[in-house]
Amino acid sequence: MLLPVVLASASPRRRQLLAQFGFPFEVRPAHIDETPRPGERPTGYVERVAREKAVAVARPGELVIAADTTVDVTGEIFGKPEDDDDARRMLRRLSGRDHEVHTGIAVVVDGLLVSTVETTVVSMTISEAQIDWYVATGEPADKAGGYAVQGIGGIFVISIAGSVSNVVGLPLSVVAGLLGDYKLEAFSTTPVRPGDI
């Protein structure tokens, strides 16, 4: 890589996924307000948050990668559960229907900010007894939508249409496209200005 790479995320899943590229990177989590804005759609939300994360930690001479993932049930944003009851509510809503998982990805290189959103459709079925058992494992606590496809929650997933790594939290093919020879012109590019994110 031509520039030092920074991952603006504390997520161990994103660290593991980015490590598959084989280049060294620094982890520098961004501490921003991730509260959805009134009327904000799920795709717009994840792209905005990813952009804000990237800008928050960006320094000259570095390439910063940021991401944010949410689960979308008919336009409702499912982030990380507030508590066990919230996790149960989410899992009940997800069971027996398709839902979308959106990840916003943003890259900043020397003042140039690019971003995009990847969407995967997931179907899962989980009974009330299984919900109680799964929540008791503790796994849903810090996962968007209250489940981890790469963990125990994967046993309840019936089908995935799209990128599996996107559901985990970092769509590798999209990241590869953004990083490949720094061909950032493949995406719409805009300078980073106040109020732009």
Biotite code that builds the C-alpha atoms (Angstrom):
import biotite.structure as struc

atoms = struc.array([
    struc.Atom([0.000, 0.000, 0.000], chain_id="A", res_id=1, res_name="MET", atom_name="CA", element="C"),
    struc.Atom([1.172, 3.494, -0.750], chain_id="A", res_id=2, res_name="LEU", atom_name="CA", element="C"),
    struc.Atom([-0.272, 5.104, 2.372], chain_id="A", res_id=3, res_name="LEU", atom_name="CA", element="C"),
    struc.Atom([-0.755, 3.969, 5.974], chain_id="A", res_id=4, res_name="PRO", atom_name="CA", element="C"),
    struc.Atom([-4.223, 2.450, 6.339], chain_id="A", res_id=5, res_name="VAL", atom_name="CA", element="C"),
    struc.Atom([-6.513, 3.184, 9.282], chain_id="A", res_id=6, res_name="VAL", atom_name="CA", element="C"),
    struc.Atom([-9.687, 1.305, 10.193], chain_id="A", res_id=7, res_name="LEU", atom_name="CA", element="C"),
    struc.Atom([-12.082, 3.683, 11.946], chain_id="A", res_id=8, res_name="ALA", atom_name="CA", element="C"),
    struc.Atom([-13.873, 0.935, 13.864], chain_id="A", res_id=9, res_name="SER", atom_name="CA", element="C"),
    struc.Atom([-13.624, -0.928, 17.163], chain_id="A", res_id=10, res_name="ALA", atom_name="CA", element="C"),
    struc.Atom([-15.462, -3.934, 15.696], chain_id="A", res_id=11, res_name="SER", atom_name="CA", element="C"),
    struc.Atom([-13.427, -7.148, 15.971], chain_id="A", res_id=12, res_name="PRO", atom_name="CA", element="C"),
    struc.Atom([-15.408, -8.548, 13.020], chain_id="A", res_id=13, res_name="ARG", atom_name="CA", element="C"),
    struc.Atom([-14.310, -5.679, 10.784], chain_id="A", res_id=14, res_name="ARG", atom_name="CA", element="C"),
    struc.Atom([-10.709, -6.058, 11.934], chain_id="A", res_id=15, res_name="ARG", atom_name="CA", element="C"),
    struc.Atom([-10.773, -9.761, 11.035], chain_id="A", res_id=16, res_name="GLN", atom_name="CA", element="C"),
    struc.Atom([-12.314, -9.097, 7.639], chain_id="A", res_id=17, res_name="LEU", atom_name="CA", element="C"),
    struc.Atom([-9.924, -6.279, 6.708], chain_id="A", res_id=18, res_name="LEU", atom_name="CA", element="C"),
    struc.Atom([-6.965, -8.439, 7.792], chain_id="A", res_id=19, res_name="ALA", atom_name="CA", element="C"),
    struc.Atom([-7.820, -10.807, 4.914], chain_id="A", res_id=20, res_name="GLN", atom_name="CA", element="C"),
    struc.Atom([-6.327, -8.264, 2.504], chain_id="A", res_id=21, res_name="PHE", atom_name="CA", element="C"),
    struc.Atom([-2.915, -8.962, 4.010], chain_id="A", res_id=22, res_name="GLY", atom_name="CA", element="C"),
    struc.Atom([-1.695, -5.398, 4.539], chain_id="A", res_id=23, res_name="PHE", atom_name="CA", element="C"),
    struc.Atom([-0.984, -3.772, 7.915], chain_id="A", res_id=24, res_name="PRO", atom_name="CA", element="C"),
    struc.Atom([-3.434, -1.253, 9.307], chain_id="A", res_id=25, res_name="PHE", atom_name="CA", element="C"),
    struc.Atom([-4.034, 0.734, 12.463], chain_id="A", res_id=26, res_name="GLU", atom_name="CA", element="C"),
    struc.Atom([-7.304, 0.529, 14.366], chain_id="A", res_id=27, res_name="VAL", atom_name="CA", element="C"),
    struc.Atom([-8.528, 3.986, 15.374], chain_id="A", res_id=28, res_name="ARG", atom_name="CA", element="C"),
    struc.Atom([-12.183, 3.910, 16.440], chain_id="A", res_id=29, res_name="PRO", atom_name="CA", element="C"),
    struc.Atom([-14.307, 6.965, 15.752], chain_id="A", res_id=30, res_name="ALA", atom_name="CA", element="C"),
    struc.Atom([-16.437, 8.219, 18.612], chain_id="A", res_id=31, res_name="HIS", atom_name="CA", element="C"),
    struc.Atom([-19.446, 9.924, 17.056], chain_id="A", res_id=32, res_name="ILE", atom_name="CA", element="C"),
    struc.Atom([-23.169, 10.187, 17.725], chain_id="A", res_id=33, res_name="ASP", atom_name="CA", element="C"),
    struc.Atom([-24.782, 7.353, 15.776], chain_id="A", res_id=34, res_name="GLU", atom_name="CA", element="C"),
    struc.Atom([-28.369, 8.320, 16.547], chain_id="A", res_id=35, res_name="THR", atom_name="CA", element="C"),
    struc.Atom([-30.568, 8.203, 13.427], chain_id="A", res_id=36, res_name="PRO", atom_name="CA", element="C"),
    struc.Atom([-31.950, 11.562, 12.372], chain_id="A", res_id=37, res_name="ARG", atom_name="CA", element="C"),
    struc.Atom([-35.728, 12.095, 12.144], chain_id="A", res_id=38, res_name="PRO", atom_name="CA", element="C"),
    struc.Atom([-37.042, 10.595, 8.917], chain_id="A", res_id=39, res_name="GLY", atom_name="CA", element="C"),
    struc.Atom([-33.655, 9.182, 7.925], chain_id="A", res_id=40, res_name="GLU", atom_name="CA", element="C"),
    struc.Atom([-33.827, 6.103, 5.712], chain_id="A", res_id=41, res_name="ARG", atom_name="CA", element="C"),
    struc.Atom([-31.648, 3.082, 6.597], chain_id="A", res_id=42, res_name="PRO", atom_name="CA", element="C"),
    struc.Atom([-29.350, 3.369, 3.553], chain_id="A", res_id=43, res_name="THR", atom_name="CA", element="C"),
    struc.Atom([-28.871, 7.096, 4.021], chain_id="A", res_id=44, res_name="GLY", atom_name="CA", element="C"),
    struc.Atom([-28.237, 6.548, 7.709], chain_id="A", res_id=45, res_name="TYR", atom_name="CA", element="C"),
    struc.Atom([-25.429, 4.002, 7.302], chain_id="A", res_id=46, res_name="VAL", atom_name="CA", element="C"),
    struc.Atom([-23.725, 6.007, 4.570], chain_id="A", res_id=47, res_name="GLU", atom_name="CA", element="C"),
    struc.Atom([-23.843, 9.213, 6.633], chain_id="A", res_id=48, res_name="ARG", atom_name="CA", element="C"),
    struc.Atom([-22.486, 7.504, 9.749], chain_id="A", res_id=49, res_name="VAL", atom_name="CA", element="C"),
    struc.Atom([-19.690, 5.819, 7.785], chain_id="A", res_id=50, res_name="ALA", atom_name="CA", element="C"),
    struc.Atom([-18.703, 9.169, 6.282], chain_id="A", res_id=51, res_name="ARG", atom_name="CA", element="C"),
    struc.Atom([-18.754, 10.876, 9.682], chain_id="A", res_id=52, res_name="GLU", atom_name="CA", element="C"),
    struc.Atom([-16.594, 8.110, 11.171], chain_id="A", res_id=53, res_name="LYS", atom_name="CA", element="C"),
    struc.Atom([-14.045, 8.391, 8.373], chain_id="A", res_id=54, res_name="ALA", atom_name="CA", element="C"),
    struc.Atom([-13.807, 12.164, 8.599], chain_id="A", res_id=55, res_name="VAL", atom_name="CA", element="C"),
    struc.Atom([-13.591, 12.091, 12.412], chain_id="A", res_id=56, res_name="ALA", atom_name="CA", element="C"),
    struc.Atom([-10.303, 10.161, 12.452], chain_id="A", res_id=57, res_name="VAL", atom_name="CA", element="C"),
    struc.Atom([-8.769, 11.259, 9.120], chain_id="A", res_id=58, res_name="ALA", atom_name="CA", element="C"),
    struc.Atom([-5.243, 12.705, 9.094], chain_id="A", res_id=59, res_name="ARG", atom_name="CA", element="C"),
    struc.Atom([-3.113, 13.867, 6.161], chain_id="A", res_id=60, res_name="PRO", atom_name="CA", element="C"),
    struc.Atom([-1.092, 11.130, 4.480], chain_id="A", res_id=61, res_name="GLY", atom_name="CA", element="C"),
    struc.Atom([-3.377, 8.268, 5.525], chain_id="A", res_id=62, res_name="GLU", atom_name="CA", element="C"),
    struc.Atom([-6.098, 6.169, 3.943], chain_id="A", res_id=63, res_name="LEU", atom_name="CA", element="C"),
    struc.Atom([-9.033, 5.795, 6.338], chain_id="A", res_id=64, res_name="VAL", atom_name="CA", element="C"),
    struc.Atom([-11.700, 3.103, 5.984], chain_id="A", res_id=65, res_name="ILE", atom_name="CA", element="C"),
    struc.Atom([-14.939, 3.388, 7.944], chain_id="A", res_id=66, res_name="ALA", atom_name="CA", element="C"),
    struc.Atom([-18.157, 1.387, 7.915], chain_id="A", res_id=67, res_name="ALA", atom_name="CA", element="C"),
    struc.Atom([-21.530, 1.217, 9.595], chain_id="A", res_id=68, res_name="ASP", atom_name="CA", element="C"),
    struc.Atom([-24.061, -1.605, 9.400], chain_id="A", res_id=69, res_name="THR", atom_name="CA", element="C"),
    struc.Atom([-27.764, -1.723, 10.157], chain_id="A", res_id=70, res_name="THR", atom_name="CA", element="C"),
    struc.Atom([-30.629, -4.145, 9.698], chain_id="A", res_id=71, res_name="VAL", atom_name="CA", element="C"),
    struc.Atom([-33.652, -2.835, 7.806], chain_id="A", res_id=72, res_name="ASP", atom_name="CA", element="C"),
    struc.Atom([-37.133, -4.243, 8.340], chain_id="A", res_id=73, res_name="VAL", atom_name="CA", element="C"),
    struc.Atom([-39.539, -2.450, 5.969], chain_id="A", res_id=74, res_name="THR", atom_name="CA", element="C"),
    struc.Atom([-37.703, 0.826, 6.498], chain_id="A", res_id=75, res_name="GLY", atom_name="CA", element="C"),
    struc.Atom([-37.213, 0.516, 10.260], chain_id="A", res_id=76, res_name="GLU", atom_name="CA", element="C"),
    struc.Atom([-33.597, 0.761, 11.457], chain_id="A", res_id=77, res_name="ILE", atom_name="CA", element="C"),
    struc.Atom([-32.490, -2.075, 13.736], chain_id="A", res_id=78, res_name="PHE", atom_name="CA", element="C"),
    struc.Atom([-29.190, -1.150, 15.356], chain_id="A", res_id=79, res_name="GLY", atom_name="CA", element="C"),
    struc.Atom([-27.649, -2.822, 18.386], chain_id="A", res_id=80, res_name="LYS", atom_name="CA", element="C"),
    struc.Atom([-30.238, -3.900, 20.976], chain_id="A", res_id=81, res_name="PRO", atom_name="CA", element="C"),
    struc.Atom([-30.572, -1.686, 24.031], chain_id="A", res_id=82, res_name="GLU", atom_name="CA", element="C"),
    struc.Atom([-31.097, -4.719, 26.273], chain_id="A", res_id=83, res_name="ASP", atom_name="CA", element="C"),
    struc.Atom([-32.250, -8.347, 26.194], chain_id="A", res_id=84, res_name="ASP", atom_name="CA", element="C"),
    struc.Atom([-35.901, -7.391, 25.758], chain_id="A", res_id=85, res_name="ASP", atom_name="CA", element="C"),
    struc.Atom([-34.992, -5.225, 22.777], chain_id="A", res_id=86, res_name="ASP", atom_name="CA", element="C"),
    struc.Atom([-33.024, -8.130, 21.278], chain_id="A", res_id=87, res_name="ALA", atom_name="CA", element="C"),
    struc.Atom([-36.060, -10.375, 21.677], chain_id="A", res_id=88, res_name="ARG", atom_name="CA", element="C"),
    struc.Atom([-38.272, -7.764, 19.980], chain_id="A", res_id=89, res_name="ARG", atom_name="CA", element="C"),
    struc.Atom([-35.897, -7.545, 17.032], chain_id="A", res_id=90, res_name="MET", atom_name="CA", element="C"),
    struc.Atom([-35.574, -11.289, 16.605], chain_id="A", res_id=91, res_name="LEU", atom_name="CA", element="C"),
    struc.Atom([-39.349, -11.737, 16.679], chain_id="A", res_id=92, res_name="ARG", atom_name="CA", element="C"),
    struc.Atom([-39.670, -9.144, 13.901], chain_id="A", res_id=93, res_name="ARG", atom_name="CA", element="C"),
    struc.Atom([-36.942, -10.806, 11.825], chain_id="A", res_id=94, res_name="LEU", atom_name="CA", element="C"),
    struc.Atom([-38.311, -14.344, 12.080], chain_id="A", res_id=95, res_name="SER", atom_name="CA", element="C"),
    struc.Atom([-40.155, -15.717, 9.077], chain_id="A", res_id=96, res_name="GLY", atom_name="CA", element="C"),
    struc.Atom([-39.476, -12.793, 6.743], chain_id="A", res_id=97, res_name="ARG", atom_name="CA", element="C"),
    struc.Atom([-36.791, -11.271, 4.575], chain_id="A", res_id=98, res_name="ASP", atom_name="CA", element="C"),
    struc.Atom([-34.841, -8.314, 5.888], chain_id="A", res_id=99, res_name="HIS", atom_name="CA", element="C"),
    struc.Atom([-32.093, -6.184, 4.416], chain_id="A", res_id=100, res_name="GLU", atom_name="CA", element="C"),
    struc.Atom([-28.642, -5.612, 5.870], chain_id="A", res_id=101, res_name="VAL", atom_name="CA", element="C"),
    struc.Atom([-27.049, -2.353, 4.740], chain_id="A", res_id=102, res_name="HIS", atom_name="CA", element="C"),
    struc.Atom([-23.421, -1.376, 5.241], chain_id="A", res_id=103, res_name="THR", atom_name="CA", element="C"),
    struc.Atom([-22.186, 2.088, 4.450], chain_id="A", res_id=104, res_name="GLY", atom_name="CA", element="C"),
    struc.Atom([-18.490, 2.194, 3.526], chain_id="A", res_id=105, res_name="ILE", atom_name="CA", element="C"),
    struc.Atom([-16.465, 5.399, 3.377], chain_id="A", res_id=106, res_name="ALA", atom_name="CA", element="C"),
    struc.Atom([-12.841, 6.048, 2.483], chain_id="A", res_id=107, res_name="VAL", atom_name="CA", element="C"),
    struc.Atom([-10.924, 9.267, 3.038], chain_id="A", res_id=108, res_name="VAL", atom_name="CA", element="C"),
    struc.Atom([-7.578, 9.914, 1.350], chain_id="A", res_id=109, res_name="VAL", atom_name="CA", element="C"),
    struc.Atom([-5.975, 13.332, 1.785], chain_id="A", res_id=110, res_name="ASP", atom_name="CA", element="C"),
    struc.Atom([-9.222, 15.264, 1.842], chain_id="A", res_id=111, res_name="GLY", atom_name="CA", element="C"),
    struc.Atom([-11.030, 13.138, -0.756], chain_id="A", res_id=112, res_name="LEU", atom_name="CA", element="C"),
    struc.Atom([-14.097, 11.367, 0.613], chain_id="A", res_id=113, res_name="LEU", atom_name="CA", element="C"),
    struc.Atom([-15.880, 8.560, -1.227], chain_id="A", res_id=114, res_name="VAL", atom_name="CA", element="C"),
    struc.Atom([-18.698, 6.382, 0.035], chain_id="A", res_id=115, res_name="SER", atom_name="CA", element="C"),
    struc.Atom([-21.238, 3.801, -1.053], chain_id="A", res_id=116, res_name="THR", atom_name="CA", element="C"),
    struc.Atom([-23.755, 1.355, 0.431], chain_id="A", res_id=117, res_name="VAL", atom_name="CA", element="C"),
    struc.Atom([-23.938, -2.416, 0.016], chain_id="A", res_id=118, res_name="GLU", atom_name="CA", element="C"),
    struc.Atom([-27.184, -4.312, 0.661], chain_id="A", res_id=119, res_name="THR", atom_name="CA", element="C"),
    struc.Atom([-27.745, -8.007, 1.348], chain_id="A", res_id=120, res_name="THR", atom_name="CA", element="C"),
    struc.Atom([-31.115, -9.737, 1.774], chain_id="A", res_id=121, res_name="VAL", atom_name="CA", element="C"),
    struc.Atom([-31.332, -12.254, 4.630], chain_id="A", res_id=122, res_name="VAL", atom_name="CA", element="C"),
    struc.Atom([-34.098, -14.647, 5.643], chain_id="A", res_id=123, res_name="SER", atom_name="CA", element="C"),
    struc.Atom([-34.233, -16.301, 9.041], chain_id="A", res_id=124, res_name="MET", atom_name="CA", element="C"),
    struc.Atom([-36.588, -18.339, 11.220], chain_id="A", res_id=125, res_name="THR", atom_name="CA", element="C"),
    struc.Atom([-36.340, -18.532, 14.993], chain_id="A", res_id=126, res_name="ILE", atom_name="CA", element="C"),
    struc.Atom([-38.924, -19.760, 17.494], chain_id="A", res_id=127, res_name="SER", atom_name="CA", element="C"),
    struc.Atom([-39.793, -18.095, 20.792], chain_id="A", res_id=128, res_name="GLU", atom_name="CA", element="C"),
    struc.Atom([-37.925, -20.779, 22.747], chain_id="A", res_id=129, res_name="ALA", atom_name="CA", element="C"),
    struc.Atom([-34.894, -20.373, 20.483], chain_id="A", res_id=130, res_name="GLN", atom_name="CA", element="C"),
    struc.Atom([-35.037, -16.589, 20.967], chain_id="A", res_id=131, res_name="ILE", atom_name="CA", element="C"),
    struc.Atom([-34.854, -17.001, 24.760], chain_id="A", res_id=132, res_name="ASP", atom_name="CA", element="C"),
    struc.Atom([-31.982, -19.463, 24.446], chain_id="A", res_id=133, res_name="TRP", atom_name="CA", element="C"),
    struc.Atom([-30.094, -17.304, 21.944], chain_id="A", res_id=134, res_name="TYR", atom_name="CA", element="C"),
    struc.Atom([-30.455, -14.088, 23.933], chain_id="A", res_id=135, res_name="VAL", atom_name="CA", element="C"),
    struc.Atom([-29.173, -15.948, 27.015], chain_id="A", res_id=136, res_name="ALA", atom_name="CA", element="C"),
    struc.Atom([-25.916, -16.688, 25.148], chain_id="A", res_id=137, res_name="THR", atom_name="CA", element="C"),
    struc.Atom([-25.160, -12.949, 25.142], chain_id="A", res_id=138, res_name="GLY", atom_name="CA", element="C"),
    struc.Atom([-24.281, -12.897, 21.446], chain_id="A", res_id=139, res_name="GLU", atom_name="CA", element="C"),
    struc.Atom([-27.075, -10.531, 20.331], chain_id="A", res_id=140, res_name="PRO", atom_name="CA", element="C"),
    struc.Atom([-25.983, -7.744, 22.691], chain_id="A", res_id=141, res_name="ALA", atom_name="CA", element="C"),
    struc.Atom([-23.646, -5.816, 20.381], chain_id="A", res_id=142, res_name="ASP", atom_name="CA", element="C"),
    struc.Atom([-24.900, -6.927, 16.963], chain_id="A", res_id=143, res_name="LYS", atom_name="CA", element="C"),
    struc.Atom([-27.049, -4.914, 14.564], chain_id="A", res_id=144, res_name="ALA", atom_name="CA", element="C"),
    struc.Atom([-30.448, -6.573, 14.434], chain_id="A", res_id=145, res_name="GLY", atom_name="CA", element="C"),
    struc.Atom([-29.596, -8.689, 17.468], chain_id="A", res_id=146, res_name="GLY", atom_name="CA", element="C"),
    struc.Atom([-27.864, -11.572, 15.683], chain_id="A", res_id=147, res_name="TYR", atom_name="CA", element="C"),
    struc.Atom([-24.484, -12.607, 14.269], chain_id="A", res_id=148, res_name="ALA", atom_name="CA", element="C"),
    struc.Atom([-24.536, -14.596, 11.043], chain_id="A", res_id=149, res_name="VAL", atom_name="CA", element="C"),
    struc.Atom([-20.897, -15.607, 11.620], chain_id="A", res_id=150, res_name="GLN", atom_name="CA", element="C"),
    struc.Atom([-21.707, -16.866, 15.114], chain_id="A", res_id=151, res_name="GLY", atom_name="CA", element="C"),
    struc.Atom([-24.429, -18.876, 16.801], chain_id="A", res_id=152, res_name="ILE", atom_name="CA", element="C"),
    struc.Atom([-27.061, -16.761, 15.050], chain_id="A", res_id=153, res_name="GLY", atom_name="CA", element="C"),
    struc.Atom([-26.074, -18.319, 11.743], chain_id="A", res_id=154, res_name="GLY", atom_name="CA", element="C"),
    struc.Atom([-28.015, -21.470, 12.603], chain_id="A", res_id=155, res_name="ILE", atom_name="CA", element="C"),
    struc.Atom([-31.283, -19.544, 12.234], chain_id="A", res_id=156, res_name="PHE", atom_name="CA", element="C"),
    struc.Atom([-30.452, -18.076, 8.810], chain_id="A", res_id=157, res_name="VAL", atom_name="CA", element="C"),
    struc.Atom([-32.254, -19.767, 5.935], chain_id="A", res_id=158, res_name="ILE", atom_name="CA", element="C"),
    struc.Atom([-30.860, -17.831, 2.996], chain_id="A", res_id=159, res_name="SER", atom_name="CA", element="C"),
    struc.Atom([-28.560, -14.949, 2.088], chain_id="A", res_id=160, res_name="ILE", atom_name="CA", element="C"),
    struc.Atom([-28.822, -13.088, -1.218], chain_id="A", res_id=161, res_name="ALA", atom_name="CA", element="C"),
    struc.Atom([-25.697, -11.003, -1.663], chain_id="A", res_id=162, res_name="GLY", atom_name="CA", element="C"),
    struc.Atom([-22.463, -10.504, 0.219], chain_id="A", res_id=163, res_name="SER", atom_name="CA", element="C"),
    struc.Atom([-22.034, -12.571, 3.389], chain_id="A", res_id=164, res_name="VAL", atom_name="CA", element="C"),
    struc.Atom([-19.173, -10.339, 4.580], chain_id="A", res_id=165, res_name="SER", atom_name="CA", element="C"),
    struc.Atom([-21.574, -7.409, 4.270], chain_id="A", res_id=166, res_name="ASN", atom_name="CA", element="C"),
    struc.Atom([-23.844, -9.040, 6.857], chain_id="A", res_id=167, res_name="VAL", atom_name="CA", element="C"),
    struc.Atom([-20.826, -9.488, 9.136], chain_id="A", res_id=168, res_name="VAL", atom_name="CA", element="C"),
    struc.Atom([-20.037, -5.782, 8.798], chain_id="A", res_id=169, res_name="GLY", atom_name="CA", element="C"),
    struc.Atom([-17.581, -5.112, 5.952], chain_id="A", res_id=170, res_name="LEU", atom_name="CA", element="C"),
    struc.Atom([-18.347, -6.071, 2.321], chain_id="A", res_id=171, res_name="PRO", atom_name="CA", element="C"),
    struc.Atom([-14.944, -7.205, 1.080], chain_id="A", res_id=172, res_name="LEU", atom_name="CA", element="C"),
    struc.Atom([-15.655, -6.856, -2.636], chain_id="A", res_id=173, res_name="SER", atom_name="CA", element="C"),
    struc.Atom([-16.687, -3.220, -2.158], chain_id="A", res_id=174, res_name="VAL", atom_name="CA", element="C"),
    struc.Atom([-13.609, -2.477, -0.067], chain_id="A", res_id=175, res_name="VAL", atom_name="CA", element="C"),
    struc.Atom([-11.433, -4.128, -2.714], chain_id="A", res_id=176, res_name="ALA", atom_name="CA", element="C"),
    struc.Atom([-12.987, -1.897, -5.340], chain_id="A", res_id=177, res_name="GLY", atom_name="CA", element="C"),
    struc.Atom([-12.343, 1.214, -3.280], chain_id="A", res_id=178, res_name="LEU", atom_name="CA", element="C"),
    struc.Atom([-8.762, 0.265, -2.487], chain_id="A", res_id=179, res_name="LEU", atom_name="CA", element="C"),
    struc.Atom([-7.664, -1.254, -5.784], chain_id="A", res_id=180, res_name="GLY", atom_name="CA", element="C"),
    struc.Atom([-4.806, 0.947, -6.961], chain_id="A", res_id=181, res_name="ASP", atom_name="CA", element="C"),
    struc.Atom([-6.669, 3.836, -5.296], chain_id="A", res_id=182, res_name="TYR", atom_name="CA", element="C"),
    struc.Atom([-9.020, 3.986, -8.252], chain_id="A", res_id=183, res_name="LYS", atom_name="CA", element="C"),
    struc.Atom([-11.367, 6.145, -6.247], chain_id="A", res_id=184, res_name="LEU", atom_name="CA", element="C"),
    struc.Atom([-12.743, 7.784, -9.379], chain_id="A", res_id=185, res_name="GLU", atom_name="CA", element="C"),
    struc.Atom([-14.910, 4.685, -9.783], chain_id="A", res_id=186, res_name="ALA", atom_name="CA", element="C"),
    struc.Atom([-17.208, 6.241, -7.198], chain_id="A", res_id=187, res_name="PHE", atom_name="CA", element="C"),
    struc.Atom([-18.708, 9.708, -6.978], chain_id="A", res_id=188, res_name="SER", atom_name="CA", element="C"),
    struc.Atom([-16.062, 11.869, -5.296], chain_id="A", res_id=189, res_name="THR", atom_name="CA", element="C"),
    struc.Atom([-16.447, 15.104, -3.417], chain_id="A", res_id=190, res_name="THR", atom_name="CA", element="C"),
    struc.Atom([-14.065, 17.190, -1.330], chain_id="A", res_id=191, res_name="PRO", atom_name="CA", element="C"),
    struc.Atom([-14.694, 17.078, 2.392], chain_id="A", res_id=192, res_name="VAL", atom_name="CA", element="C"),
    struc.Atom([-16.288, 20.370, 3.421], chain_id="A", res_id=193, res_name="ARG", atom_name="CA", element="C"),
    struc.Atom([-18.097, 21.478, 6.600], chain_id="A", res_id=194, res_name="PRO", atom_name="CA", element="C"),
    struc.Atom([-21.699, 20.401, 6.343], chain_id="A", res_id=195, res_name="GLY", atom_name="CA", element="C"),
    struc.Atom([-20.936, 17.909, 3.573], chain_id="A", res_id=196, res_name="ASP", atom_name="CA", element="C"),
    struc.Atom([-21.585, 14.886, 5.767], chain_id="A", res_id=197, res_name="ILE", atom_name="CA", element="C"),
])
